[in-house]
Amino acid sequence: MVHLYHGDGKGKTTAAIGLSVRSLGNRIPVVFVQFLKSRDVGEIRMLEKMGAKLFRGKSCGKFTFQMSDEEKRETRRISIGNFNSAMELCLKLSRKSSVLLVLDEICAAWNSNMVDKVDVEYLVTNPPENVEIVLTGRNPPDVFLKMADYATEMKKEKHPFDNGVEARKGVEF
């Protein structure tokens, strides 16, 4: 099935990580792809220690709207490579058991053209047998909403960042 955690509220990645921990605890392999993120964060370190297979990164520490054309090209290359490597691993693992595939921030990667949309749409509309798919991010494309078996919108009502409070270690990262 396809899960979608979307919206402007906090908790999309956290929900995907929670589902990942549940899967790992039940000996279900997890392949976790983080698009447009490269910061060293506690939850990713823990997923790795628990056995999740991770694919992440971008060409620089900038948001896409701050990137040069060269940084965007390199980030797109990394994102497409990570997606393809993750899919290859998922297909291999799914021959033996169920697999959880998390595409964290896939909505942002899609909306900023950092992935091959044809490949991602094919995955979402034709999920491989034994592969449970989790999609996260803001402003999901219509195809994600249409194909999701589970769709949860995280809606922000208040956030300390709105009052100038920086992200805090152990809470936001």
N, C-alpha and C positions, 0 to 999 in steps of 0.2 A: 504494500500500500504506500501511498504518498502522503507525507505529513508536511504542512506548511505553517510555520510560525512567522508572522509578519506584523508590521505596524511600526509606529513611532515610539512605542514604549520599550522599557528595559525588560529583558528576560528572554529574548528570542534564542540567543546562543545558549543561555543557561538552560532553557528547556531542552534544546538539542543535546547538551552535555548530560543532562539528567537521564534522558532516554538512552544515551550511550553507556552510561554507568549501569543502568538496568540491564542492557543487552550484555555487556561484558560480565556482569554478575551472573548471568545465565549462560555463560560460555558461548555467546553469539559474537562472532568477530565484528569489529567496528572499523570502518574506513572513514576517516574524518578529513574533509577538505575545507580549509579556510581560505576564502578568496579575499584579497585586498587587506589581509592582516599579517603582520610579521612581528609584532611586539611580543616579548617574552612574558607570558602570563601563567599564573599558577594552575588554572584549570587545564591548560594544554599539557603542562608538565605532568600533571596527575593522570590524564588520559593516556599519555605515553607510557607511564609507569604501569598502568593497568593493562597494557597490551594493545591499545588502539593503534592503528596504522595511520599516521598523520601526513598530510600534504598541505603545505602552506607557504605563503610568502608573496612578496611583491618586490619591485625593483628599487624602491626607496621608502622612506618613512613619511611620505606625503599622501594627502587625499588626492583622488584622481583629478579634481578640478585644479589642483596645484601643480600637477605633473607636466613636464615638458613632453613634446611629442615623442621623443626618444624614450623617456621613462614610461610613457603609456604603451609604446610598442613592446618594450621589455617586460612590463607587467602583464600584458596580454599573452606574450609568449610563455611566461611562467605559469599563468593561470590555465592556459590551454594544456600545457604539459602536465600540470598537476591533475587536471580533470581526466586526461587520457590515461595517465598512470594509475589513478584511483579506479577508473573503470576496468582497466585490465586486471588489477588485483581483485576487484569485486567479482568479476566473471570467473576468475580462477577459484576464489574461495567459495562461491555460490554452488560450485559443482559438488561440494562436500556438505555444506550446511547453509542455513540462513545467514544473511549478512545485513548489517545496518550500514547504510551509506548516508553520511551527513554532508550536505553542501551548504556550509555556513557562509552567509553573505552572498549567496548566489544571485539574489535579486539585484544587489548593487553591481555585481560583476556583469550581469545581463544588461542592466540599464546603462552602464558605462562602456558597453561593448568590449569587455575584457575576456569574454568567452566566445566560443563558437556557438551561436544561438541554435543553429540547426542540430548540432550534436546534443545540446542540453534539452531542447524540445523533444527530440527523438527519445531520449532517456525517460523524460517525464511522461510522455504519451505511450511509451512501450517499456514499462519497467521490466527488467530481467527477472526471470523466475528466481525465487528465494532472496531477492534483494528488496529490503524495506528502505525507502528513500525519505530523507528529511531535508527540507528546503527552508532557509531562513533569510530574512532581510526586510527592508522597507520597500514599498511600492512594487509588489509582485506583478509580473506580467499576467495578462488574462489567462494564458495557458496554464500557469501554475494554479491559479484559483479554480479553474475549471477541472483540472485533473486531480486535485488534492482530495484524498479520502477524509483527511482530518485537516481542518483549517482553523487556526487560532490567531486572532488579532490582538496584539499587545498595544494597548492604548495608554499613552502618557497623560496623566492628570497633573502630576507635579514631579519635578526632578531638581536636585540641588544644583546641577550644572546651570540651570536657568538663573540662579542667583550667584553665579561666578565660582561655585565650588568645583575644584578640579577633580578628576577621577581619582579614586582612592584605592591603593593596593589592598587586595583581599576582599574588596567589595565590587568595584567595577572592572578590575583586572587582576 
